[in-house]
Amino acid sequence: MRGSPRPRSDDAERRQFYLGQRSWFLLVGERGWDFERAERWLAAAAKEALLKEP
């Protein structure tokens, strides 16, 4: 089924990065991105990483 989450041992780590404080600090704090840009990029990257077909 396309777009279905696939089981992965590192899914928790991926979710933690894309949805956690570390990613916001990296993009907004260190790289100077504005909130909207970081939000758009993180949402798209998380969707691709977590819903990718095997």
N, C-alpha and C positions, 0 to 999 in steps of 0.2 A: 504494500500500500504506500503510495507516494505521500511524503510529508509526515509520515508517522515517526515518532521517536524511535530510534534504534537503541537497543541495550548496549551500554558501553561502561567499562569500568571507570572511566574518567569523567562521566557526565556530571557528577557532583562537583568536581574541580572546575569544570567548564562553567557550570551555572554560578558557582561562587565567584569566578572571575568576572563574567559578563554582568552579573547582577549585584556584585558586592562593591564595597568601598574602595578596594584596591584599584579597580579599573577606573572609577571616577577620579581618584587621586592622580593616577597616571595621565589620563587624558586632559582633565581640567586643571589640576594643580601643577603638573610638571610640563605638559605640552601646551598649555594655554588655550585649549579648546573651550568654546562657550558651551553652556548647558545643553542647548538644543542640538548642537552638532554631536556632542558626546552621546546624547540620548538616541539620536537617529542611528549612529554608527553601531552602538552597543546592541540595539534592538535587532538590526539587520544581521550583525555578526553572530549573535546568539541564536537567532532563527536558523541561519545557515549551518552553524556548527552542531546544533542539537537536533535538527530535523533532516539532516543529510541522509540520503539513502546509502545503505552499506555497499 
